[in-house]
Amino acid sequence: MKYPADYKEAKRIQLSLRPKLKIVPLKKPPRLIAGVDAAFTEEKVIAAACLYSFPELVPLEDAVAADKVSFPYIPGLLSFREGPAIMRAIQKLALKPDLLLCDGQGIAHPEGMGIASHIGVLLNIPSIGCAKSRLVGDYQEPDISKGRCTDLIFHGKKIGMVLRTRDNVKPLFVSPGHLIDRKGAVSIVLHCVMKYRLPEPIRRADSLSKKSKLNYRG
């Protein structure tokens, strides 16, 4: 995955990938799950990929990759700002993950191609978007109990779930990225949640990317 030259090229690439997207039930339970996230300095994007066994959720391996920031922050085009570094981090893992958990959107996106969908299609790996905030869609607030969820609806289509991962905390916005459906995405995310709001693989990737920023300051 390369950085596009400008906004128009990014949109063209994004739309060209959309026909390849498949939202289908997961074929088989994953054995290896990687959580991915990225952090930024003024000049660098630092991506982390953290591999876990599933369903045991034992941390197995971490990888970090850094690139120069080569694409501006544009809502809806996050994939092009941090996606190349994230893919490099994934490819540095000695073991290939069976599924990706991304801190961002899957199909719950204006073009139906959030970062989880984008990377999932490019790597042909099942992927899930697990975001802390909504990008598009309408929903009713789910009940305050862990595991309760409501539909996220955009233009009359169910594109994700608003999922309560802990009692009395803000919900997460979960959407399938590629090669998985909404029901499967929610099931995987809930299984990966332990003491905190975020699934453990994403929490570890978030922490690692932020800690790794210290190596790239200056």
N, C-alpha and C positions, 0 to 999 in steps of 0.2 A: 504494500500500500504506500503510495507516494503522496506528498503534499500537492494539491492542485495549485495552479498558478493564480487563480482568482475565484471570485464568487460564482461566476457563470460556469466555469469548468467544474467546480464543486457540485453545483446543482445538476449538471449534465451527468456526472458520475453517479451521484445519488439516485437519480431517476433511472439510470441504466441498470442499476443493481436491483431495483424493486421487483421486476418480473421474476427474478431468481429466488425471491423470498418464499419460504414454505412454512406455513403455520399448520402443523399437524401434530397428532399425539406422539409423544416421545416413544421411539421404537423399543428401547430397552433401558432399564435403570442404569445410570452412570456409575462407574467405579472410581473415577477421578474427576474432581470438580476444581476449577480454578476461579478465584475471585480476582477481578482486575480493577484498578483505579489509577488516577494520575494526579500529580501535584505540579505546581508551577513556580519557577523563579521568574525574574524579569526576562531572562533569555532562554530558559530551558523548560522543557516538559519532561518530568520524571515519572515513568510508569512502573507499576509493580504488578506482578502476577504471583498469586499465592495458591499453591496446589494442596488440595486436601483429599484424603480418601473419603469415599461415600459408600454406605451411610454412616460410617464410624466417626467421620469428621476429625481425623487425625491429620495435623499439618505435616506435609511431606517435603515440600520444597518451595523456595522463594526465588524470584528472579526480578531484576531491575534493569531498565533500559532508559537512556536519556537521549533526547534529541533537542536541537535548536527549535525554538518556537517559530514556526514558519507559516502559520495561518492565523488570522485574527479571530477574536471571539465574535461569532455570529450565531445568534439563537437558531437552533435547528440544524446547525452544521458542526456540532461538537465533534463528530467523527473525524473530521479533517484536522482538527486542532490537536487532538490527543491520540487518535486512533493509530497512526503509524508507530508511535512509541509503545503503545499498549501491545500491538501485534509483535513487535520486536521482543518485548518482555515475555510474551507467551511462547515465542519460538525459542527462547533461551532455556526454557524448562527442559530437563532431560526426559521427562515423561509427558506425553501428549494428553491434555485433558479431554474427557468425554463430554464436558459441558462447561460453559462459561457463565459466570455471574458478573454482570457489569453494573457499575455504579452509574446509571443513566437509563435512558429509555430504550425499549424495544420498538414495537409497532405503535406505541402511544406517543406519536410524533406527527407533526403536520403532514409529512409525506409518507408516513408509515415506515420510516427508515431511520430509527434512532441508532445510537452507537452500538447497542447490543445486536440489532438486526444487521447493521453494516459489517461488523466484524464477524458475526456468525456466518453470513453469506460468503464473505471472502475466504474464511478458513473452512467452510463447510462443516461447522461444529454447532450442535444445539446450544442456544444461548438464551439468556433471560435478562431483561432490563429490570433493575431494582432501584428506583429513584426515590429521593427524599421529598421531592416536590412534583407537582403536576405541570406538564407542559401543555397538553391539550385535553379536552374532554370535560364532561360533567358527571357528577356522582352524588350520591347521598352518603353522608358520614356513616361509617360502619359502627356497630355496637362497640362499647369500650373494652370488651373482652378479647384476649389473645385468640387469633384464629378466625375472627369474624371479618367478613369482607363484603364489599358491594361492587357492582359493575362500574367500570369507567367507560363512558359512552361518548363517541365522537361521530358526528354526522349520522346518527342513528345506528352505528355499529359498535358492538362491544369490543373494545381494543385492549382491555386490561382489567385489573382488579385493584381496588383500594383495600389494602390488607393491614389489619391490626396485628402487629407482631409481638406486642407486649400489652398487658392490661394498662389502660389509662395513659398510653403514649400516642403520639401522632402516628398515623398510619403511613405505610409505604405504598408507592405506586408501582405495581408489578405488572409487567407486560411481556408476552412472549417475544423473543428476538428472532429465532430461526429454529426450525425443526423441533418445535415443542408447541403445545397449546396453552391456553390460559389455566386450565385445571392443573396441568402438569407443572407449570411455572409456580403456581401458588404452593403446591405440595412440596416442591424442592426448596423453595425459599423458607417455608415454615420449618422444615426439617433442619435447615442450616442456622436457624436462630437459636441462640443459647441464652445468655444473660442480658443481652443488649437488644436494641431496636434493629440493628442491621445484621444480616447474615454474617457468620464468622469469617468466611473467605473474603468478603468485601471489607469487613472491618480490619482484617489483617493487612490487606492490600492498601487501604487508606492510610493506616498507621505507617506502613513501610515506605510508601511514596513520600509522605511528609517528613519522616526521619531522614530519608535519602536526600532531601533537598539541601541538607547541611553540607553535603559533599560537593554541591554545585553552586554555592554562593560565591560571589566575587567575580 
